[in-house]
């Protein structure tokens, strides 16, 4: 299996701070790079993280609030300047097409033709390994899920009991049957790995569907529960709600991010405590330039 990890480029919400840049997340996935929500300063953060424009194959915007998209011009222009040759698929809410065009062509530069626009509409949309689901926010917003196809795990004891060895194992995997022995007799289902990326939203069915059974859940936790009413009013989650999503969805590793500027590093234990009240798995409180591996399947 190829290396799969999340590189955190920014963890603040609407206002960047001295210690937290605007949003930005690059998921490395089998030689592909999924860049989610490049906020202001993302191009520079990529340099600090040792990433280049050539690492970006997908550019995914959840919605068009500035902290989730003001880095688009710099990233696009860097893709052009560095002469990236591979296709870069750009997903964004179709309803914000005018904002996309302004960002995409925000300044004079030698343009590139590698960016393939894939506007998202409706309740659910699929593009390659990505699924987008509409969330609950004051402006149209989508969450994303990256999903590996399911496969089957071969069971050596069952193979040996049926005399299936050597090249016949590969044939069984390819064709589904060898000498009357079926693939189902010698294997069990293996769900593919999955990562969910859930930004600005209230709790809604789509959040839980995106997060269902994922290995890595990257989710906003803009507020602590004391500001729960404010979170709901502005279409955000608290750290405790993020923990509830992870627990009820069966996520394996929870990454909290998108923190209001009102909180500093001294508030981190409170965020962790609130999430852990609901979720007993691994909780990571994101900081800029952190690298988080996608947990390997057991």
Buried (B, 14 or more C-beta within 10 A) or exposed (E): EEEBEBBBBBBBBBEBBEEBBBBBBBBBBEEBBBBBBBBBBBBBBBEEBEBBBBBBBBBBBBBBBBBBBBBBBBBBBBBBEEEBEEEBBBBBBBBBBEBBEBBBEBEEEEEBEBBEBBBBBEEEBEBEBBBBBBBBBEBBBBBBBBBBEEEBEBEEEBBEEBEBEEEBBEBBBEEEEBEEBEBEBBBEEEEEBBBBBBBBBBBBEBBBBBBBEBBBBBBBBBBBBEBBEEBBEBBBBBBBBBBBBBBBBEBBBBBBBBBBEEBEEEBBEBBBBBBBBBBEBBBBBBBBBBEBEBBEEE
